[in-house]
Structures are given as structure tokens and as C-alpha cells.
Amino acid sequence: MLIPKFCNSLDLIQSTPLKDPDPEKMKINVLLYQMNKTVLKPMKTIMKSFIIQQIKC
């Protein structure tokens, strides 16, 4: 099962602190965070409902 691991890594991205001394890394982190809010959250929800559907079948 690869999917739970995938969801866990998404959680890891979400919980990564944005405080980083390196400005470049900071930019990437902020980008990741923005992307996470717009892309990964909905994707995670879709994945979860997809998994549930698979189990129901």
C-alpha cells in the first residue's frame, strides 16, 4: 500500500515549519505552503474519497 505513505508525506509537508534562516529555502517553503493550500489539500480529500470508494466496491 503506497497511498497511506503518500498521505503521510503530505502531512509532513503541511507540518514543516516555514521559519528558515536561508531566504531561498524560505521562498521554496512558502511556495510549497501556498501550493499545499491550493493543490494538495483538495488532492488529499479526493484521494481519501477515492480510497473509500475502492474499499466499498
N, C-alpha and C positions, 0 to 999 in steps of 0.2 A: 504493500500500500504506500504509494508515493504522495497521495493527496494530503493526508494529515500533516506530513512533514512540510509540505508546501505551505499550508495554512500557518504552521508554526513559524516558518521563516518570515511570513508576512507580519505576524505578531511581533517578531523580533525587530523588523524594520520600524514598526509603529512605536515600539518602546525605546528605540535608540534615542538617547538624548541629543539635542541639537547643539549643545554647548561644545564647541571645539575650538582650540586655540588657532588652528590653521584656517584662514579665511576661505581658501579654495575648498577645503573639505566642508567648511560651514555652508558654502554655496550649494555644494552637492547634496548635503544633508537637507537643506531647506527645499531644494528641488525634489528630493526623494519624498520629503514630507508632504509637499504640495501634490505630487503625483499620487502618493498614497491616499490622500483625501479624495482625489477626483477619480482615480482609476482602481486602486487596489481594494478599497472598501467595497464598492459595488461588485467587483470581481469576486471577492471573497464571499459575499452574500449569494451571488449566482452559483459559485462553486458549491456552497453548502446546500442550497436548494436542489442543485443538480445531483449531489451525492444522495440526498434524501429520496429523490425520485428514483435513483438507481436501486436503492435499497427496497423501495416499495414494489418495484417490478418483479 
